[in-house]
């Protein structure tokens, strides 16, 4: 964690939230703004064998992967308890080395630019699922359940959070509908 923090350019520490951190932030913030990063997109590309699935019935969780852009929120973390907030984030996001903490160039809703800490997928690890076919994703959405609930609930909560803030992810919405329709056939 210190290596990641040492690369920070100084000033306030921002966190980029693109999935569950939108609807369940882990740390105290003093400011929240809509934000967008370019060069990465949100996708259900990470196998979950505990939180949203099991080893027998793996689930999926979101990650940032190369290409495109992603809307979300940037949280300016409270300097007074920054170490505690970063430790809580680290424990939540990094129990397994599936992500690489990375400083992302982020454009805030007010037009300003900041560097925000984000968690980017590590493609070379076995937990990287990649872009699965809709037929397989449909099966996972129908059956995967882990300690924190189902993959389907996780996706729905993220979609609902994005919709409620008027920033729907149209690609994810379309994919979720296609997978739902496959189950009804």
N, C-alpha and C positions, 0 to 999 in steps of 0.2 A: 504494500500500500504506500509506503514512503516513497518508493521509486516513482510511482504514478504521481503523487503529490509534488514531488520535487520538479516535475516538468511543468507545473502550473506557472503561468506568467505573472503571478501576483494579483493582488486585488481580491475582490469577493470570489468565493467559490460557488459555482453554479453546478447544478445537476440536471441532466436531460432525462426526462421521463417519457417513455413511449408506449408503455403497456401497464402492468399492474402498479407501477409507481405513480401513475396518474390517479388511480382510484384507491390506492392504499400506500401513500407515501410513508417512508420509514423514518424520516428525520424531520427535525424542526427547520422550517424555512421562514424567512422574513419577507419574502416576495415570491410571487408566482406569476409567470407570464407565458402566454402562448409562445411557441417557438417552433423552428424548423431547422433541420440539419440537411445538408446536401451531401451526396456521396454514399448514403446509407438508406436502407429501407427496412421497415418492420416486417417480419415474417415468422411463421410458426415453424422454425427450423431447428429447434433444440429438443432432443429427446428428454423426457422427464420420467425417471424410474421411481420417484418418491413423491414429489409434490403434486403432480397431476397425472400420475400413472404408477405402475408397478413394473418390476422386471418382467413379469409374465405378460402384462398388458401395458406397454409403454404409452405415455401421453406425450404431449408436446407443449412447449412454452415459446413465447416470443423472444426474438433476438434481433439485433441490428446486423444486417448483412450488407455487403458491398453493393453499390449501385443505387440510383434513384434518389429520392428524398423522403423525409419522414417528418410528420407534424407531431407535436406533443406539447409538453410543458417544460419550462426551465424553472427550477427552484433555486433561489439564492439562499444558501445555507446560512444559518445563524452562526456568526463568528464566535459567540460566547460558548457554544458547546459543539464546535466544529469537529473536534476529535471524536466525541461520542457519536455524533451523527455519521461521520465517515466509518467508524467501526461498525455501527448498526447496518449501514449499507453494505459494507464488505461482508459481514456475516450472512446477510440475506442473499446477496447476488453472487458471492464467490465461495459457497461451501464446496463446490467442485470447480475445477479450472475450466469451465465451459466458455467463459467470457474473458475478454481482454479489456481491462479498464483503459479508457482512451480519452484524451481531451479533444472534443469535437468543436468545430467552428459552428456556432449556433446563431441564427438571426432571431431576435426576440420580436414579439408582437409590436413593440414601439419602434421597430426599425433598427435598433442598436444591435451590435454584434458582440458576443462574448464567447469565451471558451467554456464549455460545459462538460463535466465528467459524464461519460456514457459508457455503457457496457456493450462491447462489440463481440460478435460470435467469433470463436476460433474454429475455422473450417477444417483444420487438420485433425481434430479430435474425434473419437468415435461417437461422442454425443451429438455431433452435428448431423442432423437428418437431411438437410437440404430441402429443396422444393419438391415435396412428395406429390404423387398423382392424386387427383380428387377422390378416386375410389378408395385409396388407402386412408386419406385424411377423413373421409366420411366415416369409415370404420372406427378410427381413433376417436372422433368426436362422439360416436355412439357408445363407446365402451370404456374408454380410459378414465380411471378414477384413482386418485392418490390421496395422500394425507390431507391436502388442502382442498379437495374437491375434484370435480371432473375437468377435463380439458375443455369441454363444451362450455361449462360455467365460466371458466377463465376467459375464453374468447368472447363470450357474450358480455361479461362485465367490462372488458376492454372496449368492445364495440359500443356499448351503451355509454361509457364514459366519453368516448370520442364524439358520439352523436350529441350528447348533452351539452358539449362545449362547442357545438357547431363546427366540428372539424372531422367529419367522417372519413374513414379510409376506404375509398371506393373500391379499390382492388380487393381488399380483405372482405368487404361487404359482399361483393359479387362471388367471391370464392366460397364464403360461408353459405350463401344461398344455393350455389351449385351443389355443394356437399349435402345440404339439407334435402334438396330435390332428389339426389341419388338414393337417399335412404327411403324416400317415399315411393320409389319405383318398384 
